Amino acid sequence: KAWKMCRVTSGILYGFAPVVDIDFQDMHQVPRDIHGKPKLSACIKVLVDNEYPVHYDLVCQKLSFLFGRTRATSAVRAEIDYALQSMQNTVVKKGDFLYPVGYTDIPARQANGRAIKYISIDEIASAMLCVLSKCVGITKAGLIDEATRAYGFNRRGSNITNAMNEAYDLLCDQGKIKEVDGKVQIR
């Protein structure tokens, strides 16, 4: 019996979590020390806990205003790097992405305009598992196409294709998926 690939075009329908966008521009939400000054390490921790895996560049961009900047300058990055050195018990850096120490699962989040470079391979792999759990008889190419659409990307350039293939390979290497007669299945 032949099964058709799912044709759902939104991560919402696959159960992707919404992107949690912490906005510290509202100064009332900025964690502060006992003297009322913004506490950089607490701000980083809030971002990582709520948005992980979160790209280092996004953390720098979101916190640049604490330094009176509109962009993540080298001075901003230096301060964030310094803060991250003291946070090794609470934040893990894996490639360009930050995770809380002891994380157990990676939430698949809606893209909401994030460029593919700001979505970790771990998150894409998690998204692929969500897609695969709803689609029966899907091929590797179909899974990659559907995951691409679920993230809201209208076309797939080389960066998206490479990221999707890397996530697929990660799932294979971890033994979470297998191919049987050209169809991908969850193990």
N, C-alpha and C positions, 0 to 999 in steps of 0.2 A: 504494500500500500504506500503510495507516495504522499508525503506530507508537504505542505507549502510553508514557505518561510513567512514569519510574521511581518506585517506591514504597519508597524507602529512607528511614528516619527517623533515621538517625544519621550524624553527620559522620565517624565512624570508617569507615563503609563507603564513604565518598567519598574516603578518604585524608586527612582533616583531621588535622593534627598535634595531639598532646595539648597542652593549655596547660601551659607550663613555669611553675611557680609557685615563684619564688625566695622562700625564707622566711629572712629575716635574723634572725628571732627566736632561731634557734640562733646564739648569739654566736660560735661557732667558724667560721662561714661569712662573717662580716663582714670585708670587706677592711680592712686597717689600714695606717697609715703606719709609718715606721721607729721611731716611739716607742710603737707599740702602740695608738694611738688610732684609732677608726673613721674611715675616709676616705670622706667623703660622695660625692665625685666618682667614686670607684671603685665604690661601691655603686650609684650611678645607672647607670654604664656596664654593670655586670653585669646589672642589670634590663633595660636597653634592648637589650643584645646578645642576651639570652635570651628576652625576651617581646615584642619589637617586632612590630607597632606597639603600644606600651603607652601607655595614657592617663596624662596628667600627674597626675590625681587619684589614680590607683592608685599611682604612684610616691611621691607625698606620703604616702599612707596607709601604704604598706609601710615607709617610712623614718622615720615619725614617732617610733618608739620610740628612735631614735638621739638624740633630743632630750628624752627622758623623757616623751613624750606618748603618749596612746592614740589621738589623732585628729590629723588634718592641720590644725593651727591656722594662723593667719596667720603666726606666727613660723616654723613649719616650712616653709611655702610660700616665705617670704622667703629662708630659707637655701638651699632647693633652687633657687630662681630665681638666686640669687647663684652657686651652683655651676654651674648650666647656662650662665651667661654665660662661664665660663672653659672650657667644654667644646665650644665651637662647632666645633672641629676633629674631634670624635668623635661628637657627638650633634646631630641635626637635629630641630627642632620644626616639625611640619606640622599646623597647627590646634591641637588639644588633645592630639595624639599625638607620641610621641618615637620616632625611628628612628636606627639607627646611620648615620653618614656613609658613603656609598658602597654602601648596600644595593641589591641588584639585584632581588630578588623578595620578595613578601610571602607568608609562609606562612598558609594557612587553618588556623586552630586551632579545636578544639572549644570551645564556649561555656563549658562547665563552670560554669554559674551566673553568668557575666558578664552584666550588663545590656547591652542594645543600645547604650547610650551609651558603653560602654567597648570597643566593637568598631569599629575604623575602617572607613570606606567602602572603603579599599584592600583590607582583609582580606575584607570581604564580597564585593567584586568577585572576589577570588581564589577564594573559596569557590564563587561562582556558576560560575566556570570549571571547578572540580572537578566540580560537579553536572552541568554541561552536557556535560562529557567522557564521562559515563556514561549520559546520557539522550538518546535520539534522538527527534526529533519533538516536542519540548517547546515550549510557547508561553511568552510572557513571563510570564503569570499563573502558569503551571505551574512555571516556573523560580523565581519569587519564592516560591511556596508551598513548593516542595521545599527551597530554601535556608533558608527559615524553619524548617522541620522539621529539617533537617540540623543547625542550630544548637541544636535542642532547645526551641525556643519553641513552646508548645502553641497559642497564639493570636497573632493579629497585630493589635496596636493601631496607632495612628497613628504612633508613634515607629518601630516596626519596619517598617511599610509605607513610611514616608518614607526610612528608611535603605536598604531593599532597592531602592526605585525610584532613589535616588541612585546606588547601586552599579551598577545596570543601565545607567543613563544614562552613567556613567563608562566602562563597557566599550564602549558604542556610540561615544562620543566618541573613545576611544582606538583605535577600529577593530578591536577584538579579537573582537567579535561582530557578527552581522547577522541581520536577520529576512528569511526567504524564505517567502512564502505563509503568513505568520502563525506560522511556526516559527523558533525561535532556533537559530543555528548559530555555531560557532567559526570565525573567519576563518583 
